[in-house]
Amino acid sequence: MSPTKFTPVIAIHGGAGTITRASITPAQQQAYRNALRDVLLGAQRKLAEGAPAEAVAVEAVRLLEECPLFNAGRGAVFTADATHEMDACVMRGRDLACGSIAGVSTVRNPVIAAKALMEAGGPVFMIGAAAEQFAQRQGCEMVAKDWFSTEQRLAQLRTVQEAARVSGSDTVALDHTAQSLAAPQGTGDAPLDERKKMGTVGAVVLDVHGNLAAATSTGGLTNKKPGRVGDSPVVGAGTYAKNGVVAVSCTGVGEAFIRGTAAHAVAARIELLGADVADAASAVIHRVLPPLGGDGGLIAVGASGEVSLCFNSEGMYRGQVGVAGEPLVAIYESDQLLTA
């Protein structure tokens, strides 16, 4: 049951990681802030129109997928085979309906395919070619595989693979390890160090009807083994939503978030232990996950509209907005949420 009084809200994330504040220009920081703001404004319009929570969450994630600054959709990183394998999940809190896809490479917006799977009422999780065939039958926009191949991501792959050759190990990079990976430590043109930035984008929503939803999408890890799937499309690990409890979307070291069932762990603390949203999120991010190597963060919105943007790294692209008003965004740990 939704509470009698609640505040509709949407929160988003675009990945977590390490600060490189000293090495970038104010204009470069502003580009990320503007991107977060534009996504929030786009989703806010649907929220204000009375769209259901899952539609608002999907629209926010779709917009993040369209932005090459973030590791999802158009900004997806390369696998070790110089291909793209993208994952996404949508979960609806009012009936626990969900849809997950993994390993797709020709679906322009994986999150839309995940929503279509949820609404089809068939399998909860589909992968690879079968997921792509399903998406095409559902009318999702399909693109050539090289549509996702940006020069920045290809340069990043080559740098990571060279590091692997030199070290003699299977090196992978969390999120899009771009120019800063090839440059000295702490340099580059992104606010978070691309070597230490966890991929994934996500959104959580409490709509004007009091319903919750969450959506998450990712391109995975640079130089990852083909076929590797992280937490993003795994219900209860990277994504979870239940009416009257919470909606959660995670970003971090996927294997640890799976082992810790991170998203559901937040919900369980709220539902079973009576914790508030902030305390539940903090307990999982700061106590449960670190022993598992779980660097990263999560966003959560509770049944009354309380929001937590929690992370154990030095920064996380994040923001929130209500049904009216200006979006508030932040990047660094020390940042207050401010208008972009």
FIMIRO-219416 format. One line per field, with one value per residue: chain; x, y, z of N, C-alpha, C in turn; residue in one letter. Coordinates in steps of 0.001 Angstrom, whole numbers. Each point is the difference from the previous one (the first is absolute). Layout:
! residues N
chaine = (A,...) $
n_u = (X,...) $
n_v = (Y,...) $
n_w = (Z,...) $
ca_u = (X,...) $
ca_v = (Y,...) $
ca_w = (Z,...) $
c_u = (X,...) $
c_v = (Y,...) $
c_w = (Z,...) $
residu = (A,...) $
This chain:
! residues 340
chaine = (A,A,A,A,A,A,A,A,A,A,A,A,A,A,A,A,A,A,A,A,A,A,A,A,A,A,A,A,A,A,A,A,A,A,A,A,A,A,A,A,A,A,A,A,A,A,A,A,A,A,A,A,A,A,A,A,A,A,A,A,A,A,A,A,A,A,A,A,A,A,A,A,A,A,A,A,A,A,A,A,A,A,A,A,A,A,A,A,A,A,A,A,A,A,A,A,A,A,A,A,A,A,A,A,A,A,A,A,A,A,A,A,A,A,A,A,A,A,A,A,A,A,A,A,A,A,A,A,A,A,A,A,A,A,A,A,A,A,A,A,A,A,A,A,A,A,A,A,A,A,A,A,A,A,A,A,A,A,A,A,A,A,A,A,A,A,A,A,A,A,A,A,A,A,A,A,A,A,A,A,A,A,A,A,A,A,A,A,A,A,A,A,A,A,A,A,A,A,A,A,A,A,A,A,A,A,A,A,A,A,A,A,A,A,A,A,A,A,A,A,A,A,A,A,A,A,A,A,A,A,A,A,A,A,A,A,A,A,A,A,A,A,A,A,A,A,A,A,A,A,A,A,A,A,A,A,A,A,A,A,A,A,A,A,A,A,A,A,A,A,A,A,A,A,A,A,A,A,A,A,A,A,A,A,A,A,A,A,A,A,A,A,A,A,A,A,A,A,A,A,A,A,A,A,A,A,A,A,A,A,A,A,A,A,A,A,A,A,A,A,A,A,A,A,A,A,A,A,A,A,A,A,A,A,A,A,A,A,A,A) $
n_u = (831,-356,879,-776,1102,226,1275,-662,869,1008,796,1176,696,1267,139,822,838,1212,214,-165,-576,1248,-368,-1185,-508,-400,393,1038,155,-151,783,611,130,315,792,415,166,516,652,299,275,625,528,346,127,520,805,142,156,530,1086,-192,350,-403,-1012,-102,178,-781,-798,187,-123,-1088,-281,262,-737,-721,489,954,-340,-1077,366,-792,-605,-198,91,-537,680,1261,-350,582,-1131,75,-871,-1314,-127,-1265,-225,-1232,-633,-1268,-366,-1209,-103,-1015,682,1157,-686,724,962,800,945,762,1172,-712,19,-1294,-317,-543,-1133,982,-111,-210,998,684,-473,312,1107,130,-369,891,393,1084,1140,646,805,500,773,1046,204,-411,741,951,-237,-91,1076,512,-478,520,736,922,565,362,1279,861,761,447,-1307,379,680,184,662,-693,-1071,247,323,-1059,-676,545,-287,-1198,-146,544,-762,-966,425,190,-1170,-391,-961,-1150,464,-882,-855,-199,-1101,-330,1072,-292,50,-640,-441,6,-566,844,208,-1341,293,-496,-1056,-53,-1082,-318,1022,161,1170,-606,-714,-982,-189,-912,-1234,-729,-1244,-453,-1253,-571,-1019,-812,17,1248,221,762,1162,757,1023,737,1104,727,1210,47,1007,886,114,-1289,-16,-94,-1237,904,-732,-205,-98,253,29,721,-1246,12,779,-273,-1156,-835,-1293,-537,-1257,-56,1044,462,605,806,1015,830,1196,739,815,-452,1147,507,-610,394,1214,-73,-570,785,-674,-117,1298,-14,-743,776,989,-576,-283,1112,914,-806,1107,483,-359,316,-527,-1039,-43,180,-837,-723,50,-137,-919,-1047,134,576,-411,-968,654,-1087,913,-561,-1237,-1015,-1138,-740,-1253,-446,-898,696,1001,414,1061,718,1082,267,1247,896,-204,880,-756,-1142,-119,-688,-1296,-842,-1281,-843,-1301,570,459,1161,615,363,1257,821,1305,620,736,827,-546,-624,-1201,367,-639,-119) $
n_v = (-1199,983,832,529,427,465,48,124,-879,464,-1059,470,-949,399,-684,-771,725,244,970,783,602,-243,-1037,479,505,1172,280,-798,520,1188,-574,-597,1137,585,-1045,-15,1314,-152,-1037,671,1024,-844,-581,1193,244,-1213,284,1239,-731,-566,-89,-1300,-408,-1166,709,626,-1122,-625,1053,62,-1312,84,1097,-700,-968,1055,187,282,943,-780,-983,309,-904,1216,88,-1122,-645,-304,-1191,-1095,-357,1191,-591,108,-131,342,452,-383,724,-367,630,-513,986,363,-727,617,522,-767,639,-999,724,-849,559,1133,29,-168,-2,1009,-347,-653,1169,414,-764,417,1213,-194,-541,1007,789,-800,11,-81,-368,-112,-951,784,-792,734,-893,-844,700,-2,-1267,-196,758,-623,-1151,572,185,-536,1172,-535,-179,442,-1075,569,66,-992,-117,661,1019,706,-777,132,1278,47,-746,706,1041,-471,-311,1180,520,-725,415,1213,-77,-501,873,-504,1121,437,876,484,-150,1132,-804,1272,1276,52,-1121,645,893,849,-664,22,-362,852,-304,-877,427,-1235,-489,-32,-59,867,-164,-272,-860,118,48,849,-390,733,-432,1030,-577,748,-1286,265,-266,-1046,368,-921,628,-928,587,-857,477,-102,-857,973,-674,15,-1176,-302,379,840,-273,1274,905,883,-1102,-179,-436,1008,28,299,-651,842,-365,519,116,1157,-287,-296,887,-897,789,-982,386,-964,-650,-361,-671,1066,799,-935,-175,1320,-442,952,0,-1331,33,1033,-639,-1049,862,538,-1060,-636,961,587,-237,1238,678,1126,-477,-456,1080,770,-787,-64,1293,309,-965,-207,994,908,-877,237,1127,348,522,1176,-43,668,16,611,-340,516,-631,824,-453,-649,764,-1059,760,-1281,270,-963,514,678,-592,576,-194,1035,-194,968,-254,930,4,922,1153,527,-718,-894,362,-1048,167,917,-704,1010,-330,1157,-545,431,1091,-591) $
n_w = (0,-798,551,976,582,-1199,-374,-1151,-450,-697,126,-413,-590,-158,1149,697,748,-501,865,-1058,1023,445,-736,312,-1078,453,-1241,244,1207,-549,-919,1017,660,-1150,-244,1254,-94,-1206,512,1103,-794,-810,1066,451,-1285,-93,1022,-482,-1098,1079,-753,-210,1200,-518,-516,1162,709,-868,36,1305,93,-754,646,1088,-540,-277,1227,-896,875,-106,820,-1003,-757,-485,1314,-457,925,-352,-497,485,-584,612,809,-94,1309,-186,1223,319,927,52,1136,70,890,-785,-896,204,-1004,-801,-646,-358,-612,-652,-243,-74,-1311,-266,1288,-660,575,600,641,-1237,-407,1081,-246,-1289,463,852,-989,-592,1268,-731,-587,1144,-482,-967,-767,-418,-981,935,861,-916,-251,1310,221,-1040,480,1083,-1094,784,82,-1161,301,-914,108,-1132,173,800,-1128,1110,-518,893,-209,-1310,174,757,-890,-979,791,278,-1277,-236,943,-559,-1208,490,637,-1168,283,424,-515,907,-495,1216,-688,-613,-122,-81,-365,1152,-587,-1143,831,584,1161,34,-1242,-868,-722,1008,666,-387,712,-1306,672,808,-1085,831,-969,-938,-446,730,260,1025,104,626,-627,-722,-332,395,-1301,268,-554,-576,-583,-597,-503,-719,-299,1332,-97,-122,-1156,339,584,-1275,238,483,1068,259,970,-965,-796,1102,-35,870,-1057,-1284,58,637,28,1105,-392,624,-805,-1214,-774,-588,-347,-333,411,-506,808,-1192,-20,621,-861,-871,471,64,-1146,-492,-1155,37,276,-826,-906,228,59,-1055,-746,301,-111,-898,-707,128,-1070,615,1128,-686,-773,1061,654,-1116,-305,1258,191,-777,-868,785,933,-887,253,685,-817,322,-473,510,-680,915,-241,1158,754,782,-747,1097,-245,-389,-64,157,371,-243,-1208,-720,-873,-374,-1303,456,167,298,-178,434,241,776,-456,388,-932,911,-256,-8,220,736,849,-155,-1182,102,83,-1198,-391,-1186) $
ca_u = (-831,719,-377,-1013,693,1264,503,531,1387,876,1446,792,1468,725,1256,747,1440,1013,76,1141,-444,1075,567,-948,-453,-1397,-884,-139,-910,-1338,-601,-635,-1120,-1068,-584,-869,-1148,-879,-685,-1012,-1089,-764,-803,-945,-1189,-862,-480,-1034,-1158,-674,444,351,1386,922,198,881,1343,526,336,1258,1111,152,750,1382,556,241,1107,1254,804,-261,237,-1235,-474,960,1304,431,1411,318,480,1338,-79,-343,-1433,-782,-1012,-686,-961,-947,-1074,-1073,-856,-1184,-229,-1369,-288,1305,303,1346,536,1452,681,1465,810,-525,961,-621,-1174,448,-268,-272,-1000,-1327,-208,-272,-1386,-879,4,-813,-1409,-443,-482,624,1194,502,1382,434,1369,596,-748,-1433,-486,-48,-1134,-1192,-82,-390,-1422,-772,78,1105,895,1224,1055,1183,873,1003,-629,478,1474,564,1462,453,-69,972,1307,32,228,1395,854,-165,611,1449,336,-94,1155,1198,-71,-167,-1214,-1256,-398,-1245,-122,-1330,-607,698,1340,275,1279,764,743,1222,750,450,-1046,-672,-231,-1037,-1000,-1250,87,421,1103,-614,555,-581,-1389,-873,-945,-1415,-885,-1222,-1008,-1034,-1119,-1285,-851,-1068,-984,595,658,1456,628,1442,551,1458,556,1465,820,908,1387,906,839,-582,-158,-1321,-900,-38,-1160,119,-1183,-1049,-1260,-372,-991,425,1419,212,-1282,-1113,-1047,-1187,-857,-54,1315,1084,525,1458,861,1386,1136,1202,665,-1178,100,-240,-1401,-762,242,-646,-1400,18,-1258,-985,443,-549,-1434,-235,231,-1141,-1240,41,616,-545,989,-392,690,1399,764,94,962,1332,461,401,1137,1178,318,-187,722,1470,749,-105,608,-1110,79,-1064,-1058,-1372,-1023,-1200,-1115,-930,-1427,-478,750,1330,1020,1382,996,1032,1134,1224,1089,180,-982,-1002,-891,-1284,-908,-1396,-949,-1379,-952,206,1254,1226,792,1188,995,1294,985,979,-519,-160,-995,-1412,-838,-278,-436,1151) $
ca_v = (1199,1260,859,996,1179,-309,1035,-598,405,-868,133,-699,-53,-284,-656,486,-167,768,1399,621,1380,947,-163,331,1387,189,-295,-1448,-383,490,-862,-1114,532,324,-1252,-493,902,-226,-1278,206,803,-853,-930,787,275,-1183,-94,1017,-394,-1118,-1291,-969,58,-732,771,1117,-552,-422,1188,537,-873,128,1234,-267,-883,786,925,-758,225,-1043,-1358,-731,391,646,127,-1304,-330,-1171,-1249,-395,-296,1258,10,589,-865,889,-609,945,-575,870,-666,765,-294,-302,-1424,-671,-390,435,-506,159,-520,57,-403,436,850,732,699,1369,325,-1250,147,-117,-1434,-581,360,-800,-1356,56,161,-1164,-1009,-1296,-182,1169,291,-551,384,-174,63,-176,1276,940,-375,421,1462,372,-340,947,1312,809,458,-781,723,-798,-167,1061,1251,253,38,1349,40,72,-1328,-866,375,-521,-1441,-253,318,-1054,-1230,163,-203,-1435,-629,320,-633,-1436,-419,362,1282,634,1330,383,1036,425,447,771,687,22,-1239,113,1123,-221,-120,1221,935,-427,1030,-313,335,-1160,-728,-1045,-1297,-438,424,-1133,273,-141,1135,-507,935,-494,938,-90,796,773,-956,-680,-1236,25,-771,185,-447,43,-401,97,-620,-936,355,23,-1184,-1147,-1215,-116,-841,405,804,530,45,919,-625,-1044,499,-196,345,1353,680,-555,947,-576,1035,65,-282,780,-318,95,-280,-36,173,-410,-1236,-833,-1299,209,369,-1240,-825,647,315,1347,745,-610,177,1290,-179,-871,770,900,-742,-960,563,1313,1056,989,-195,434,-932,-1282,154,167,-1274,-883,562,222,-1127,-1312,-199,137,-1255,-787,765,694,1446,526,731,-287,1004,-632,865,-740,82,1361,902,282,-378,-198,-97,-482,-640,-120,536,1425,778,-723,852,-235,1135,-282,1085,-327,178,1377,541,-200,-1177,158,-973,38,-976,-372,-337,1218,866,83,-54,1363,122,-87) $
ca_w = (0,-17,1111,-334,-472,-660,-898,-1234,-225,-786,227,-1019,142,-1231,334,1161,-177,697,-400,-689,-40,-276,-1335,-1056,-31,397,-1128,-95,1074,-306,-1021,694,780,-949,-482,1070,81,-1146,207,1032,-557,-901,795,799,-809,58,1374,172,-814,652,-542,1047,455,-867,-1228,337,205,-1300,-777,534,-395,-1457,-258,394,-1038,-1209,245,-33,1203,986,-480,-293,-1320,-902,654,502,-176,-821,586,-440,-1430,-677,-256,1087,598,930,902,588,801,485,982,375,1402,424,-134,-91,-1376,-386,-1250,-79,-1182,134,-1135,-1292,-702,-1108,512,267,1405,715,1052,-604,-194,1315,348,-852,539,1217,-356,-780,933,-282,818,713,-386,-1278,-304,-1309,-1257,256,530,-1113,-843,725,-73,-1354,-159,795,-622,505,-1060,-135,-697,-325,1161,97,455,1365,-12,-11,18,1385,608,-643,542,1366,-80,-386,1142,994,-508,93,1408,238,-636,774,1324,-153,687,-650,555,-396,588,431,-808,-1201,335,-1203,-135,1237,145,-785,537,1370,1009,399,-1090,-920,-252,670,1416,761,-622,-802,373,1257,-62,-213,-1068,272,238,592,481,909,-94,678,-885,631,488,1142,-422,-126,-1081,-182,-1283,-19,-1291,6,-1028,659,264,-1140,-158,709,-780,-622,772,1413,389,1350,851,-461,-391,960,951,1377,125,-484,-201,775,359,625,551,1445,573,-586,-1333,94,-1162,486,-910,715,-394,-141,666,1428,200,-139,1188,1133,-353,556,-92,884,1383,432,198,1155,1223,174,192,1105,1200,277,-230,-1003,-1275,91,832,-699,-1091,581,554,-1093,-724,846,885,-625,-1260,-6,172,-1233,-1079,-632,-195,-846,664,-402,238,519,391,829,-269,253,-867,548,-975,421,-1066,921,-674,801,-813,252,-747,-776,-776,635,14,295,-259,298,-1081,-431,510,-754,379,822,-450,668,-479,1016,1329,788,-632,326,-1190,-431,-1381,-920) $
c_u = (865,-462,-1029,635,1325,350,568,1398,683,1435,725,1457,605,1348,698,1487,837,126,1244,-282,1101,452,-948,-456,-1426,-966,-223,-900,-1441,-699,-720,-1209,-1188,-689,-954,-1269,-990,-781,-1117,-1185,-876,-898,-1047,-1289,-969,-584,-1168,-1269,-781,374,348,1496,964,261,934,1434,639,381,1309,1186,208,817,1468,685,353,1199,1326,909,-106,65,-1291,-453,1108,1392,571,1459,153,366,1419,45,-377,-1450,-695,-1012,-656,-1090,-943,-1089,-1005,-825,-1086,-430,-1390,-340,1265,289,1381,381,1481,507,1495,658,-566,941,-596,-1281,434,-175,-375,-1083,-1419,-322,-314,-1430,-993,-94,-847,-1484,-549,-530,559,1216,375,1340,288,1379,302,-956,-1499,-614,-112,-1174,-1310,-187,-465,-1475,-897,63,1065,908,1295,1009,1126,929,995,-598,504,1508,525,1520,541,24,1029,1400,173,278,1458,947,-74,647,1523,460,-38,1194,1264,15,-104,-1233,-1226,-523,-1345,-61,-1442,-460,921,1331,559,1360,839,787,1328,910,513,-1175,-590,-212,-1077,-1045,-1362,142,401,1077,-564,590,-716,-1450,-877,-1082,-1435,-679,-1284,-934,-945,-1079,-1099,-947,-1149,-1114,517,670,1491,458,1482,398,1507,488,1508,615,1024,1381,799,902,-539,-55,-1391,-861,-81,-1208,192,-1338,-1174,-1306,-492,-936,435,1459,228,-1262,-1078,-1013,-1185,-805,-55,1332,1056,223,1490,638,1445,1009,1265,626,-1063,42,-285,-1454,-915,135,-700,-1475,-339,-1350,-1058,393,-487,-1479,-298,197,-1164,-1245,4,544,-527,977,-563,892,1478,839,176,1026,1422,550,509,1268,1262,377,-80,939,1520,775,-30,707,-1003,128,-1151,-1044,-1363,-854,-1259,-1048,-1018,-1445,-591,687,1345,1062,1344,867,1303,1126,1208,1243,71,-971,-996,-818,-1420,-878,-1407,-857,-1388,-887,41,1340,1190,728,1197,983,1300,913,860,-649,-312,-1074,-1327,-772,-425,-569,1212,364) $
c_v = (1247,851,1033,1245,-408,1124,-654,537,-998,289,-816,-104,-323,-630,665,-196,983,1398,311,1485,962,-19,385,1444,105,-343,-1508,-542,362,-855,-1178,460,327,-1258,-586,839,-261,-1296,169,811,-831,-966,734,284,-1175,-165,957,-339,-1152,-1354,-955,-17,-688,756,1179,-491,-397,1209,617,-839,42,1240,-157,-916,781,934,-759,248,-1156,-1389,-809,448,576,98,-1314,-287,-1264,-1207,-275,-314,1224,6,705,-1021,785,-734,1072,-745,1083,-802,957,-396,-469,-1482,-852,-547,530,-621,304,-564,158,-417,399,1005,776,719,1404,382,-1272,124,-102,-1469,-685,300,-818,-1432,-70,9,-1192,-1119,-1383,-215,1305,448,-673,542,-135,122,-125,1284,1032,-306,411,1513,459,-283,989,1428,911,403,-797,809,-964,-54,1138,1356,397,256,1423,-79,16,-1382,-959,304,-545,-1499,-295,265,-1092,-1297,77,-190,-1483,-730,201,-746,-1518,-539,401,1296,431,1344,281,1206,446,654,764,676,-65,-1278,74,1110,-323,-41,1358,997,-541,1075,-357,284,-1160,-737,-1220,-1380,-591,455,-1186,365,-68,1355,-567,1098,-716,1075,-361,902,677,-891,-760,-1313,213,-802,321,-510,207,-486,175,-611,-948,564,48,-1226,-1208,-1210,-7,-991,347,889,448,48,751,-686,-1057,588,-354,307,1444,824,-652,1095,-762,1126,-70,-215,933,-402,302,-276,168,288,-384,-1247,-1101,-1304,130,339,-1208,-839,576,264,1419,705,-582,137,1328,-151,-831,743,943,-787,-852,581,1383,1140,1043,-159,348,-986,-1346,67,99,-1313,-925,512,63,-1194,-1355,-214,132,-1286,-904,674,856,1502,440,729,-459,1238,-727,1059,-856,316,1377,1032,388,-588,-201,-172,-353,-696,-26,375,1502,883,-906,1033,-267,1241,-430,1219,-494,224,1423,469,-355,-1275,382,-1096,175,-1060,-502,-295,1253,928,-17,-164,1424,8,57,1371) $
c_w = (0,1174,-450,-599,-628,-958,-1246,-298,-933,375,-1057,427,-1360,261,1169,-231,777,-576,-826,-154,-452,-1449,-1123,116,526,-1128,-147,1101,-368,-1042,646,795,-919,-513,1040,90,-1146,136,1025,-516,-934,754,827,-769,46,1404,213,-785,623,-535,1147,273,-953,-1298,238,166,-1325,-846,487,-470,-1511,-352,392,-1013,-1271,140,50,1194,984,-629,-78,-1378,-857,602,494,-343,-851,858,-501,-1484,-837,-470,1166,480,1129,769,547,757,365,994,469,1403,364,-97,-117,-1392,-376,-1337,-63,-1314,198,-1302,-1342,-643,-1162,423,406,1465,751,1064,-559,-268,1322,436,-833,509,1268,-347,-780,887,-250,882,696,-581,-1340,-343,-1494,-1171,213,538,-1118,-926,654,-128,-1372,-237,747,-552,563,-1162,25,-816,-354,1205,144,385,1375,59,-129,93,1425,640,-616,498,1409,2,-318,1163,1056,-465,5,1439,351,-593,820,1331,-84,690,-815,622,-555,692,354,-785,-1120,357,-1192,48,1274,220,-732,523,1390,961,337,-1103,-908,-154,559,1488,894,-780,-725,274,1198,79,-378,-1012,458,113,585,447,944,96,992,-763,755,540,1224,-326,-207,-1211,-46,-1372,17,-1360,34,-1250,585,252,-1292,11,759,-926,-645,779,1463,245,1443,713,-608,-386,981,1052,1423,224,-419,-109,862,279,582,618,1522,668,-605,-1452,26,-1355,434,-1107,740,-587,-12,756,1499,280,-181,1266,1222,-199,457,-14,926,1464,562,323,1242,1310,288,381,1261,1290,350,-177,-944,-1230,100,793,-698,-1124,537,539,-1094,-674,857,879,-706,-1176,73,260,-1227,-1170,-729,-7,-889,798,-467,214,429,288,742,-310,256,-889,555,-930,684,-1237,698,-761,925,-794,257,-776,-683,-762,494,-51,338,-322,363,-1199,-542,565,-861,444,856,-389,779,-601,1154,1345,806,-556,754,-1311,-352,-1404,-907,-558) $
residu = (M,S,P,T,K,F,T,P,V,I,A,I,H,G,G,A,G,T,I,T,R,A,S,I,T,P,A,Q,Q,Q,A,Y,R,N,A,L,R,D,V,L,L,G,A,Q,R,K,L,A,E,G,A,P,A,E,A,V,A,V,E,A,V,R,L,L,E,E,C,P,L,F,N,A,G,R,G,A,V,F,T,A,D,A,T,H,E,M,D,A,C,V,M,R,G,R,D,L,A,C,G,S,I,A,G,V,S,T,V,R,N,P,V,I,A,A,K,A,L,M,E,A,G,G,P,V,F,M,I,G,A,A,A,E,Q,F,A,Q,R,Q,G,C,E,M,V,A,K,D,W,F,S,T,E,Q,R,L,A,Q,L,R,T,V,Q,E,A,A,R,V,S,G,S,D,T,V,A,L,D,H,T,A,Q,S,L,A,A,P,Q,G,T,G,D,A,P,L,D,E,R,K,K,M,G,T,V,G,A,V,V,L,D,V,H,G,N,L,A,A,A,T,S,T,G,G,L,T,N,K,K,P,G,R,V,G,D,S,P,V,V,G,A,G,T,Y,A,K,N,G,V,V,A,V,S,C,T,G,V,G,E,A,F,I,R,G,T,A,A,H,A,V,A,A,R,I,E,L,L,G,A,D,V,A,D,A,A,S,A,V,I,H,R,V,L,P,P,L,G,G,D,G,G,L,I,A,V,G,A,S,G,E,V,S,L,C,F,N,S,E,G,M,Y,R,G,Q,V,G,V,A,G,E,P,L,V,A,I,Y,E,S,D,Q,L,L,T,A) $
